[in-house]
Amino acid sequence: MAVITKITTQKKNKDRFNIYIDKGSGEEFWASVDADVLIAFQLKKGRQLPEDEQAAILSEDHKKQAFNKALNYLSYRMRAVKEIKDYLKKNEYPSEVIDSVIDKLSSYGYVDDTEFAKMFVRSRKNTTTKGPLVIHQELHAKGVSSGDIQKGLNEYPLQEQIEAAKKFAEKKAMHKNRASQKEQKQKIATQLMQKGFSKEVIEEALREVSFSSSEEEERDALIHQARKAHRKYKKYAGFDYERRMKQYLYAKGFSFSLIEEIMHSEDLEQ
C-alpha cells in the first residue's frame, strides 16, 4: 500500500501541493492537489493511501480545478449556464465534472439564468439601441430558456421600448438626406425593425416624432432624386420616359402634384 512520504507547496501556486508517496520501491511523485482537497481528505506525511482512495482524491481534485476555472471565467462578468458548460467543455472537462461544477456554482448563487437574463436585458437597453426581439435572439443563442428570457425582458417595459425607438428616430430625422419625408420615415422604420423593435412599438414611436420639413427642403429632395432618375431614364422618350420617372419618384414618397411640377421644369437638366 502506498504511504505519503512528503508534501510540498508548489512555488508558482501556493494553493496547490505536491504529494510524494512510497509504494515499496522508494519515494516518487504521485500528484498535486488543491488545498481544499488536501484538507478534505486529511492528507499528511505517513498517511496510507489505498488505490480506491487515490482515485477518489484525483477525481475530487479534477472537479476542484474545473470549479476554480469556472470561477475565474465568471470573474470577468456574469455568465449563462450554457456559456460556462461550453467553456469547460472546450477545456476538455468531462460532462460529469461539468455537471458537478454547475451544481456547486448554482448552490452558491454564482450562476442563475433568470438573473443573468435580467442583467443582460438591463445592460442592452442602457448601452445599445437594440430592441427586445434582437435581445431575445441573443439570449437564446446563449442557451437561456424561453421562460428565463421572458423574465429578463420584463426589465424592458413597453413604454421604455417606445422611448428608445423614439430617441433613435429623432436622431435620424435630424439628418436631411435628400429623401422625401415618407421615404425617410420608411427607412427609419426598417432600421428599427432590424434592431428588434416590434411593429406596434415602431408605429407608436414614429407618431411622436416630427418629420416636418419645409416645402423648399421637400422640393430640393425631389429635384435631387429626379435628376438621378433622369440620368437613368433619359434614353427613353415621350410617355415611356414620363411613366418611368413618375413611378420612380412616387416610389420615393413624393406627391403627384410636386412630381408633375418638377417634371415640366428645367431643374432636371442642371
ABEGO torsion letter per residue (X at the ends): XBBBABBBBBAABAABBBBBBBAGAEBBBABBBBAAAAAAAGBBBGBBBBAAAAAAAAAAAAAAAAAAAAAAAAAABBBBAAAAAAAAAAAGBBAAAAAAAAAAAAAAGABBAAAAAAAAAAAAAAABABBAAAAAAAAAAAGBBAAAAAAAAAABBAAAAAAAAAAAAAAAAABBAGBBAAAAAAAAAAAAAAAGBBAAAAAAAAAABBABBBAAAAAAAAAAAAAAAAAAAAABBEAAAAAAAAAAAAAAGBBAAAAAAAAABAAAAX
